[in-house]
């Protein structure tokens, strides 16, 4: 059947034209009487034709070869062809897409529990498969030629530089079955500008496997950590008693500057797998923490200094005091050295103070008689301290002092003695302090920013002095006497002292102050009374010059004499 619209020939049973798609119309012909067919050749049947059909007589049809193919088969063939075209397009795109995750390799080494992981990309396989398919974009090609010249390297050779290697979230101390992940760090925009190919990737996780198992042992079982010294300057020492390892296998962090209660970490040297190779087993743990104990401690209060230590320290200090007086001239005589108290300076921040953690000071009063030629003798008193550093309080309540490590007073004091042979008199200089107050103030100024100080000087009161040093008022030369103390003296019972001539305690304190400077009493009873005191009887060349003695008294002593005379 021919199409009336375009003239194309169609199958007899076609409904639409195979060329233009127009609907085919079947013409109704009037019935004709059938003619007998005697000879088909001689009597051919001629059907009426349209003008278009007539014009196409003997013209070949473009679909002539398919005129015998059924309609359904033709439709299927057309669909298959279209599908093939789609598949080809998809294949071309897919074949140039690189899925990086397929080429990621995470490898493991070492032993279970101490394994290590590393990640890499199989670029050789990528290049082998995609080497000819990866192309530069026109923009990238232009820029590379501009900056690098005629680039002859394949585009895929630039891919590893831009992609890099993914990072593992954990790469050591691994055990079989652990889950670890890797993460890419890729600039997508840069990839799209450089390569036509599509690059696929995603962060992922893997399970650790294949690590070799090894026997585990306690490496610290036979290790002993010993602590020595005094906190906060203690130190740790490692001693290994086992046979498998040696002390060189261990090292200690922060092994110095320790105090009781601190914690130190001891670690094993090297990697665990090294122990497996050398000893056939792996340590259960690579480090262990130990608590510091057994160290001595520095004294932090005067009560830490026991009585035996104090007595020994006083004896050693007195030797130093007397040695300091060995340079006296022929007109100077040491009359007495008297212990008057002690103090303890404690570092406020022990670990921040370099050197001394505490200072233990012993204070002495030194009485020296001065008698220039052809002059009356006079008594001069000054104060001197000996300091020992870093006193250790032991667990047995005793103390340890390095008596070779000490310091002495560096201040100086002087006095003038009238000399009839000289218009200006004579000056004498000594190493020490004029009074206890000045000594205390000097120590406070020196240590107030770094040390807290506890003093035991105030504990030397009148009663203690009378019992231990055989004085009525031992501190009369050290500090000013208060009115309350004077009233206490007046209200106390001194009948057992046997004051000569019924003299009261106030008058006897004044006499005592002059006696300490070597005054020779004209009253025999007073002379006999003070001769019973060792400190007075040992003073040579006493003088009856009361005014001269008063002039050579310290300002503290002069103030006390003036005050006491008001209460006689």
C-alpha positions in Angstrom: 0.0 0.0 0.0 1.3 3.5 -0.9 1.0 6.5 1.3 -1.1 9.3 -0.2 0.9 11.9 1.7 4.4 11.0 0.7 4.1 8.1 -1.8 6.1 5.7 0.2 5.2 2.1 -0.1 4.0 0.4 3.1 3.0 -3.1 4.0 -0.6 -4.1 3.1 -1.7 -4.3 6.7 0.1 -1.1 7.8 -2.0 1.6 9.5 0.6 4.4 9.5 3.2 5.3 7.0 6.7 4.1 7.8 8.2 7.3 6.4 6.0 10.3 7.3 3.8 8.6 9.9 0.5 9.7 8.2 -2.4 7.4 8.7 -3.0 5.2 5.7 -6.4 5.2 3.9 -7.7 2.1 2.2 -9.8 3.0 -0.9 -13.1 1.1 -1.5 -13.4 -0.3 -5.1 -16.5 -1.3 -6.8 -16.9 -5.1 -7.2 -16.1 -6.4 -10.6 -17.1 -9.6 -12.2 -14.4 -12.2 -12.0 -12.9 -13.0 -15.3 -11.8 -16.5 -16.0 -8.0 -16.9 -15.9 -7.0 -19.2 -18.6 -3.5 -18.0 -19.1 -2.0 -15.7 -16.4 0.8 -14.7 -18.7 -1.4 -13.7 -21.6 -4.1 -12.3 -19.5 -2.5 -10.2 -16.7 -4.7 -8.5 -14.2 -4.1 -4.8 -14.2 -5.3 -2.9 -11.1 -6.1 0.8 -11.4 -3.3 3.0 -9.9 -3.1 6.5 -8.7 -1.0 9.1 -10.5 1.6 8.9 -7.7 1.7 5.2 -7.9 2.1 5.5 -11.6 5.0 7.7 -11.3 6.8 5.3 -9.0 6.6 2.3 -11.3 10.0 0.6 -11.6 11.5 3.0 -8.9 13.2 1.0 -6.1 12.0 1.7 -2.5 14.5 2.5 0.3 12.8 0.0 2.5 12.7 -2.6 -0.1 15.1 -5.0 1.7 12.8 -4.9 4.8 9.6 -5.5 3.0 9.6 -9.1 4.1 10.5 -8.3 7.9 7.5 -8.5 10.2 6.4 -5.3 12.2 7.3 -6.6 15.7 10.8 -7.7 14.7 11.4 -4.3 13.2 10.4 -2.5 16.4 12.6 -4.7 18.5 15.6 -4.1 16.3 15.1 -0.3 16.5 15.0 -0.5 20.4 18.1 -2.6 20.6 20.0 -0.2 18.4 19.0 2.7 20.6 20.0 0.8 23.8 23.4 0.0 22.2 23.9 3.7 21.6 23.1 4.5 25.2 25.4 1.7 26.5 28.3 2.9 24.4 27.9 6.4 25.8 27.7 5.1 29.4 30.6 2.8 28.9 32.7 5.7 27.6 31.9 7.8 30.7 32.3 4.9 33.2 35.5 3.6 31.7 37.1 7.0 32.4 35.8 7.3 36.0 38.5 6.4 38.6 37.2 5.0 41.9 40.2 5.6 44.2 38.8 3.5 47.0 39.3 0.3 44.9 43.1 1.0 44.9 43.6 1.9 48.5 45.7 -0.6 50.4 45.9 -0.7 54.2 48.7 -3.0 55.3 49.5 -4.2 58.9 52.7 -5.3 60.5 53.9 -6.3 63.9 52.2 -8.2 66.6 48.7 -8.4 68.0 48.3 -5.6 70.5 51.3 -3.6 69.2 50.6 -3.7 65.4 51.2 -0.8 63.1 49.2 0.2 60.0 50.1 2.1 56.8 48.1 3.2 53.8 49.0 3.5 50.2 47.4 3.7 46.7 48.2 1.3 43.9 49.1 4.0 41.3 50.7 1.4 39.0 47.3 -0.4 38.5 45.5 2.9 38.1 48.0 4.1 35.4 47.8 0.7 33.6 44.0 0.9 33.4 43.4 4.6 33.0 46.6 5.9 31.6 45.3 6.7 28.2 41.8 7.7 29.3 42.7 10.5 31.7 42.8 13.9 29.9 43.6 17.5 30.8 40.9 20.1 30.5 41.6 22.7 27.9 42.1 25.3 30.7 44.6 23.1 32.5 46.4 22.3 29.3 46.7 25.9 28.4 48.0 26.9 31.9 50.5 24.1 32.0 51.9 24.9 28.6 52.2 28.5 29.7 54.1 27.8 32.9 55.8 24.5 32.2 56.3 24.7 28.5 55.3 21.8 26.2 54.2 19.1 28.8 55.0 15.7 27.5 54.1 13.8 30.7 50.8 11.9 30.6 48.0 13.6 32.5 47.6 10.7 34.9 51.2 11.2 36.2 49.9 14.5 37.8 47.1 12.7 39.6 49.0 11.3 42.6 50.4 14.8 43.4 46.9 16.3 43.5 45.2 13.3 45.3 47.8 12.5 47.9 47.3 9.7 50.4 44.5 9.3 52.8 45.2 9.6 56.5 44.6 6.9 59.1 42.9 7.9 62.4 45.2 5.4 64.2 48.3 3.7 63.0 49.9 2.0 66.0 49.2 -0.1 69.1 46.8 -2.1 67.0 45.1 -5.5 67.7 43.4 -7.9 65.4 39.7 -6.9 65.1 40.3 -3.2 65.7 38.4 -0.8 63.5 40.4 2.0 62.0 39.4 4.6 59.4 41.0 6.6 56.7 40.1 10.0 55.5 40.8 11.7 52.1 42.0 15.3 51.9 41.3 16.2 48.3 40.4 19.5 46.6 37.5 18.6 44.3 37.4 22.0 42.6 41.0 21.7 41.6 40.5 18.2 40.2 37.6 19.3 38.0 39.7 22.2 36.7 42.6 19.9 35.7 41.1 16.6 34.6 38.2 15.7 32.4 37.9 12.3 34.1 35.7 11.9 37.1 37.5 11.0 40.3 35.4 9.1 43.0 36.4 8.5 46.6 34.9 8.4 50.1 36.2 8.1 53.6 36.0 4.5 54.8 37.0 2.1 57.6 38.8 -1.2 57.7 39.3 -4.0 60.2 42.7 -4.9 61.4 43.8 -8.4 60.7 46.8 -10.6 60.1 48.9 -9.4 63.1 51.1 -12.1 64.5 50.4 -13.3 68.0 53.2 -13.6 70.5 53.5 -14.5 74.2 53.2 -11.7 76.6 55.2 -11.2 79.8 55.5 -8.7 82.7 58.6 -6.7 81.9 58.4 -4.7 85.2 58.2 -7.7 87.5 61.9 -7.7 88.4 62.4 -4.0 88.2 62.9 -2.1 91.4 62.6 1.7 91.6 64.5 3.1 94.5 64.1 6.7 95.8 66.8 8.6 97.7 67.6 12.0 98.9 65.3 14.6 100.4 62.1 16.0 98.9 61.7 18.1 96.9 65.2 17.2 95.6 64.8 13.4 95.7 65.8 11.2 92.8 64.8 7.8 91.4 67.2 5.0 90.5 66.3 1.9 88.5 67.6 -1.5 89.5 66.7 -4.7 87.5 67.0 -8.0 89.2 65.7 -10.3 86.4 67.5 -12.4 83.8 65.6 -11.6 80.6 66.2 -7.9 80.4 68.7 -5.4 81.8 68.5 -1.9 83.2 69.3 -0.3 79.8 65.9 -1.5 78.6 64.2 1.0 81.0 64.2 4.7 81.4 62.5 7.0 83.9 60.9 10.3 83.1 61.4 13.1 85.7 63.8 11.2 87.8 65.0 14.2 89.7 63.4 16.9 91.9 61.0 14.5 93.6 59.0 14.7 96.8 57.1 12.0 98.7 53.7 11.4 96.9 55.0 12.4 93.5 54.5 9.9 90.6 57.2 8.9 88.1 56.7 7.0 84.9 59.1 4.3 83.9 59.1 3.2 80.2 60.6 0.5 78.1 63.1 1.4 75.5 62.4 0.5 71.8 59.4 -1.1 70.0 57.5 -4.1 71.3 58.2 -6.2 68.2 61.9 -5.8 68.9 61.4 -7.7 72.2 59.5 -10.4 70.3 62.4 -10.8 67.9 65.0 -10.8 70.6 63.2 -12.6 73.5 60.4 -14.4 71.7 57.7 -12.5 73.7 56.1 -9.1 74.0 55.7 -7.0 77.2 52.2 -6.8 78.6 52.7 -3.0 79.1 55.2 -0.5 77.9 55.2 1.8 80.9 54.4 1.7 84.6 53.8 4.4 87.2 55.5 4.4 90.6 54.7 6.5 93.7 57.6 8.3 95.4 58.0 7.4 99.0 60.7 7.0 101.7 62.4 10.3 101.0 63.6 12.5 103.8 62.0 15.9 104.3 63.3 19.3 105.1 62.4 20.7 108.5 59.5 23.1 108.2 59.1 24.2 111.9 61.4 24.6 114.8 59.7 21.7 116.6 61.2 19.5 113.9 64.6 20.2 115.4 65.0 17.7 118.3 66.8 18.5 121.5 69.9 16.5 120.7 70.3 18.1 117.3 69.8 21.6 118.9 72.5 20.9 121.5 75.0 19.6 118.9 74.2 22.6 116.7 74.8 25.0 119.6 78.2 23.5 120.4 79.3 23.7 116.7 78.0 27.2 116.4 79.8 28.3 119.6 83.1 27.1 118.1 82.5 29.3 115.1 81.6 32.3 117.3 84.7 32.0 119.4 86.8 31.5 116.2 85.4 34.8 115.0 86.8 36.5 118.1 90.2 35.1 117.6 91.2 38.3 115.8 90.7 40.5 118.8 93.6 42.8 119.7 95.6 42.8 122.9 93.2 45.4 124.4 90.1 43.2 123.7 89.1 40.3 125.7 86.1 37.9 125.1 84.1 37.8 128.3 81.2 35.5 127.4 79.3 33.9 124.5 75.7 33.3 125.4 73.0 31.4 123.4 69.9 33.6 123.2 67.7 31.8 120.7 67.2 30.4 117.2 65.1 30.7 114.1 64.0 28.7 111.1 63.5 30.1 107.6 61.4 27.9 105.3 61.2 28.4 101.5 57.7 29.4 100.5 57.8 27.6 97.2 60.2 24.7 97.7 60.5 23.7 94.1 61.1 27.3 92.9 63.9 28.0 95.3 67.3 27.1 94.0 69.6 25.9 96.7 68.4 26.3 100.3 65.0 24.8 101.3 65.4 26.0 104.8 67.9 27.9 107.0 68.4 27.2 110.7 70.0 30.1 112.6 71.5 30.1 116.1 71.9 33.5 117.8 74.6 34.3 120.3 75.3 37.3 122.5 79.0 38.2 122.7 80.4 40.2 125.5 83.8 41.7 125.0 85.8 43.8 127.4 87.8 46.7 125.9 90.7 48.3 127.7 92.9 50.6 125.8 96.3 51.3 127.3 96.1 53.6 130.3 92.3 53.5 130.1 89.6 52.1 132.3 88.0 48.9 130.9 84.5 48.9 129.3 82.2 46.1 128.3 80.7 46.0 124.8 77.9 43.6 123.7 76.8 42.6 120.2 74.9 39.7 118.6 76.1 37.1 116.1 74.2 34.3 114.3 75.4 31.1 112.7 73.2 29.6 109.9 73.0 26.0 108.7 71.3 25.2 105.4 68.9 22.5 104.5 68.1 20.8 107.8 66.6 17.4 107.2 63.9 16.0 109.5 64.3 12.2 109.5 61.5 9.6 110.1 62.9 8.7 113.5 62.4 12.3 114.7 66.1 13.1 114.5 67.6 15.7 112.3 70.6 15.8 110.0 72.7 18.9 109.7 75.8 19.4 107.6 78.0 21.3 110.0 80.5 22.1 107.3 77.8 24.0 105.4 77.2 27.2 107.3 77.1 31.0 107.0 77.7 33.7 109.5 76.8 37.3 110.1 78.0 39.8 107.5 76.8 43.0 109.2 79.2 45.1 111.3 78.9 47.2 114.4 81.3 49.6 116.1 81.8 51.3 119.4 83.9 54.2 120.6 86.0 54.1 123.8 87.2 57.2 125.4 91.0 57.4 125.5 92.8 60.1 127.5 95.7 59.8 125.2 93.6 60.6 122.1 91.3 63.6 121.4 88.9 61.4 119.4 89.0 58.3 121.4 89.4 54.7 120.0 86.9 52.9 117.7 86.4 49.2 117.7 84.7 47.2 115.0 83.0 43.8 115.2 81.0 41.5 112.9 77.5 41.4 114.3 74.5 43.4 115.3 74.0 46.0 118.0 70.8 44.4 119.2 68.5 41.4 118.7 65.9 43.6 117.0 68.4 44.7 114.3 69.5 41.1 113.7 65.8 40.0 113.4 65.0 42.9 111.0 68.0 42.1 108.9 66.9 38.5 108.5 63.3 39.6 107.7 64.5 42.0 105.0 66.7 39.3 103.5 64.1 36.5 103.4 60.6 38.1 103.4 60.0 37.4 99.7 61.2 33.8 99.6 60.9 32.5 103.1 58.6 32.2 106.1 60.5 32.7 109.4 59.7 31.2 112.8 61.6 32.8 115.7 62.4 31.4 119.2 64.0 34.6 120.5 61.0 35.8 122.4 61.0 32.6 124.4 64.1 33.8 126.3 62.2 35.6 129.1 63.4 36.7 132.5 62.6 33.4 134.3 64.2 31.3 131.6 67.3 33.4 131.7 67.6 33.3 135.5 67.3 29.5 135.4 69.6 28.7 132.4 72.0 31.6 132.1 72.0 32.9 135.8 70.7 36.3 134.9 67.7 38.2 136.4 66.9 39.8 133.0 68.9 38.2 130.3 67.3 40.3 127.5 67.9 43.7 129.0 70.7 44.2 126.4 68.6 42.8 123.5 65.4 44.8 123.5 63.6 47.4 125.5 61.9 46.2 128.7 58.1 47.0 128.8 56.3 48.5 131.7 54.2 45.3 132.0 57.4 43.3 132.5 58.7 45.7 135.1 55.4 45.3 137.0 55.8 41.5 136.8 59.3 41.8 138.2 58.0 43.9 141.1 55.2 41.6 141.9 57.3 38.4 141.8 59.0 36.8 144.8 62.8 37.0 144.6 63.5 36.3 148.3 65.4 33.1 147.4 67.9 35.1 145.3 69.5 36.6 148.4 69.8 40.2 147.0 72.5 41.9 149.2 71.4 44.7 151.5 67.7 44.1 150.9 67.9 45.7 147.5 64.8 45.2 145.3 64.7 43.4 142.0 64.6 46.6 139.9 67.8 47.9 141.5 69.5 44.5 141.0 68.6 44.5 137.3 70.3 47.9 136.9 73.3 46.5 138.8 73.3 43.4 136.6 73.4 45.6 133.5 76.5 47.4 134.7 78.1 44.2 136.0 77.9 42.7 132.5 80.0 45.6 131.3 82.7 44.9 133.9 81.7 47.4 136.6 83.7 46.9 139.9 81.3 47.4 142.8 82.6 49.3 145.8 80.0 47.4 148.0 81.6 44.1 149.1 78.2 42.4 149.4 77.3 43.3 145.8 80.8 42.1 144.7 80.4 38.8 146.5 76.9 38.4 145.0 78.0 38.8 141.3 81.3 36.9 141.8 79.0 33.9 142.2 78.0 34.3 138.5 80.4 32.6 136.1 79.9 35.3 133.5 80.9 38.1 136.0 83.8 36.3 137.6 85.4 35.6 134.2 85.5 39.3 133.3 89.1 40.6 133.8 90.2 44.1 134.5 86.9 45.5 135.9 86.4 49.2 136.2 84.8 51.6 138.7 84.0 54.2 136.0 80.2 54.0 136.0 79.8 57.0 133.6 82.3 55.4 131.2 80.3 52.2 131.2 77.0 54.0 130.6 78.5 55.8 127.6 79.6 52.5 126.0 76.2 50.8 126.5 74.0 50.3 123.5 71.1 52.6 123.0 68.7 49.8 124.0 70.6 49.3 127.3 70.7 53.0 128.0 66.9 53.2 127.4 66.4 50.3 129.8 68.6 51.9 132.6 66.7 55.2 132.3 63.3 53.4 132.5 64.2 51.1 135.4 65.5 54.0 137.5 62.0 55.4 137.5 60.8 52.2 139.3 63.4 51.9 142.0 
